[in-house]
Amino acid sequence: MSQPGENVRDEIVVGERGGRRLTYVADDPVRPHIRTVVGPGSRTVTRDLTDGVPADSDDHVHHKGIWWGHRDVGGADVWTEFDGHGRIGGIAAPEVSADGDVTQLLHRTTWYRADSSAILDDTRTIRIHPVQADESQAIDVESVIVASDGSVLFSDTKEAGLVAVRVNPQLEERRGGRIELASGVVGESDAWGRPAAWCDYSGVVDGVSLGVTIFDHPANPVAARWHVRDYGLMAVNPFGLRDFTGDPSVDGSLTIELGESIRFRYRVLVHAGDATSGDVHGHFSRYLECTEVRAR
């Protein structure tokens, strides 16, 4: 079993009991990302293009496990890998530490335009909690964003996610998976673009029922809407108001002034079963009640 902070080439592998692991790719040429998340039954929750996937699930190569970005920030595309895209690069190697049974990975990064000019600084903290008795595991993702080169505009676009997940192809809704919002809305057609405190994607992977949820923290500067698709994308996008509503009179953009900082907090929950049997509502309540969240 890997130990916290064990380095494998350009990856950091965090091991947990029962074979659970998280693989963080620190120096991907386009953006850091969590490549692999293993869930109940040692089944992989995220899509991993390096392991091979069905031909009709190899789309959107920029959907790398769990990642983050924005299609139009400071005039740059830091979401796709299309010609002229920007990138996210580490200022230094990630710092890995332990706080009791929680492993913390802190990565200081800068978002760049295609010409390598800096847009903003993003300090990303990922806290990996131990596996619980119900087979769930929480991964907290916090981002502190600072405008470092003049004011920065996060434009209104559906193509963004301050946390985005591309699920294992077997979980895709079009293959029998289930998309569900905290409000009880089910399915892409009704869930896409809707506001909700959380979004869940669940299904069966090699005979094991499991799912993954993203929780939005109510203290975030902008409430979540969900860019969620039947082909396996689930992204928390607080910016895409015009795209999501189809109303040209509204504007979901956000401007950060030079030197200003904002913080976004989310939790990714890997769980057994679907949103109901996995007690996602209960996990969300406990997330809000925990000391760390309350103190912040």
N, C-alpha and C positions, 0 to 999 in steps of 0.2 A: 504494500500500500504506500502511495506517495505521502510524503510529509509536507506540511504547510511550507510553501515557498520553494519546493524542489524545482529546479530549472531543467526543462527538457528543450534543448535548442532555444528557440525564441519564445517558448511557452512557459507558463507557470501553472503547475498542476497542484491543486489543493485536494488532498484525500480526506475522506470521511469513512466512518465505519460502514460495513455492509457493502463495500465496493463503490460507494457514491463518490463522485469526483466532479470537479469543475476545472476546465482548461481555459486559461486566459492567454490570448495571443497579444503580446505587448507591442511588437514592432512589425505588425502587418504594414505593408507599404501604403495602404489607403487609410485604415483606421484600426485602433485596438478594438478587440471584441472578445466576448466569451464564446469560444468555439463549441465546447461540449459541456452539456449539463446532463448528468446521469440521475435518474429518478428511481421510483419503486421497481423492484424486480430487476435492478441493474439495467433497465431499459433507457436508452438515450431519448431525452425529451426534445432536444434541438436538432435541426437539420445540419448535417455535416457533409458538405460537398466533397471533402477529401476522402470520404468513405464510399462514395457512389450512392446515387439516388435514382429513382425511376425517371425515365427520360422526360416525362411531362412535369417533373418536379425540380428540374435543374435550372429553372428560370431565375431572374433577378439575382445575379451572382453577388450583388452587394448586400444581400440578406445573409449575414454571417452569424448564425447562432443567436446571440444576444449582443446588440450593438446600439449605437445612437448616432444621430446626425440630423441634418436639415437640408432641404433641397435649395433653399434661397435664403442664406444668412450672410449679411454683409455683401450681397450680390454674388455670392459663390454657391456652388452646388457641393455641399458636404454630406450628401446622402447616397448618390449613385456612384458608379464607376464609368459613366459615359465620358466621351471626349471632353476635356476641359474641366473635369471635376476637381474639387479641392481635396483636402486630406486633413486628417488629425494625426499629429505626431507627438510622441512623448518628449517632454523636456529632459527627463531623466528616467532611469529604470524604475519600475514600480517598487514600492516599499511594502514588504509583507511582514506582518506582525501578528501576535496572538493576544487576545484579551479573554482570559479564561478559556472557554471552549468555542469562542468565536474567532475566526481567522479574518484579518482585515488586510485588504490590498488597496493601497493608495497610489494613484497614478496621476502625475501632473502633466497635462497635455496642452497643446496649442492647436487651434483650428486655423488652417491656412487656405488661401485662395490658390488657384492653379499657378499663379506666378510666384508662389511661396511667400507672399506678404501675409502677415499675421492678421487674423480677424479677432480672436478672443482667446483667453486662457480658461481652461476647464480643468479643475481639480476633481477627479472622479474617485470616490471612495466606495469600495465594494466590501460588504461584511457578509461572510458565509457562516450561517448558523449551523449547529449540529442537526443531524437527522433526529426527528422526534418519534415517539412510540407509535404514532399513527402513520409513519412513513413520510410525513411531510418534511420539507426543508425550506427555510427562508433565506433569501439572498437580498440584502438591502443595498440599494444603489442610490448614492447621493452625489449630486453634481453642484459645485460652486463655480459659477460662470462670471468672469470679469472681462469687461470691455477694455482691451489693452491698446487699441489703435484707433481712437475716435469712437463715436457712438456706433452701435451695432444694431441693425434691424433684422429681427427674425420675421420674415414675411409670412403672409397667410398662404399656406399650401398644405395639401393633404399629405405630401411626401415628406414626413418628418416623424421623428420619434426620439424623445429624450431617454426612453427605453423602448427597444423594439425586439421582438422575438420572432424567429422563423422556426416553426415547430417541425418535429419529425414528420416526414410525409405521411406516415400512417395516421397521424392525428388530424390531417386536413379535413375540413368540413366536407369537401367534395368526395372524400373517401370514407365518410361515415362519422367524422368527428363532430364536436358540438361547440359552438360559440355561445357564450352566455354573459350578459351584463349583470351588475349588482341589482338593477331594477327588475330583473326577471326576463328581459328581452332576450330572445333566442334567435340565432341565425344571422348570417352576414347581412341579408337584405334589410333587416330591421335594426341591427346593431351598429352598422357602419356609420361613423360620424356622430354617434349619439354621445351625450355626456353621461358619465357614470363613475362611481367610486372605484369600481374594478371591472376588469374583463377577464374571462376565463376561456381557455381552449383545452378541450379534453377529448379523449378517445381511447383506443386500444392499440398498444404497440406489442407485437409478437405475443398476443394473448394476455397481456397485462393492462388493466384499466388504470389510466393515470391522466393527469392534466397539469397545466401551468397557468398561473394567474398573475396579473400585474395589479398591484394596489396603488392608487393615487392618494398621496397624503393631503388632507384638507388645508394644511398650511402652505402648500405650494402657491406661488404668485399667480398662476393661472390654472383653472380646473381642467381636468382631463376630458378629451374626446378620444374616440377610438378608431384608428385606421386599421380595421381588421378585415381580412379577406378569406374566402373559402379555400384558397390555395396555400394557406398556412401562415400568413403574416398577421401579427398582432402588435400594434405600436400605439403607445400613449402619445397623443399629439394634441397639445393645448393650443396650437396656433391656427389650425385649418378651418376656422369658422366659416369663411365665405365658401370654400370648396365643399364643406360638409353640408351646409344649409342650402346652397344654391342661391343665396340672397346676396346680390352685388352691393347692397347698401351696408353690409356689416363688414367688419375688419378684425381679424384675429391676430394681427401682427403685434409684435412686442419690441420696443426699443430699449436698449440698455445704454445709458450714457457713459462716456469715457470715465474709467475708474470705478464705476458702479458695479456692484456684485449682486447676484441673485442666486438663490439656492432652490434646487428641485430635489424632492425625495420620493422614492418609490420603493416598493418591495415586490420581488418576484417570488412567488410561492410555487414550489413543486409539490404535488400531492397525489395520493392514491384516489382512484375513482373519478367521478365528475364533480361539478361544483357543489352538488347537494351531499353526496356521500363523503366527499372530501372536506365537508364543513367549512367551505370558503368564507361564509358569513361570519362564523365563529372566529376563524383565523384573522379576519379583517378587524373585528372588534378587539381582539387581543393585541393586534398591531398598534391600534390607536391608544390602548391603555398602558402599553409597556413604558417603563420608566424613561428609557432613552428618547422615545418619541415625545412623551409629555414634556420632558425637560427642554426640548428644542423648540 
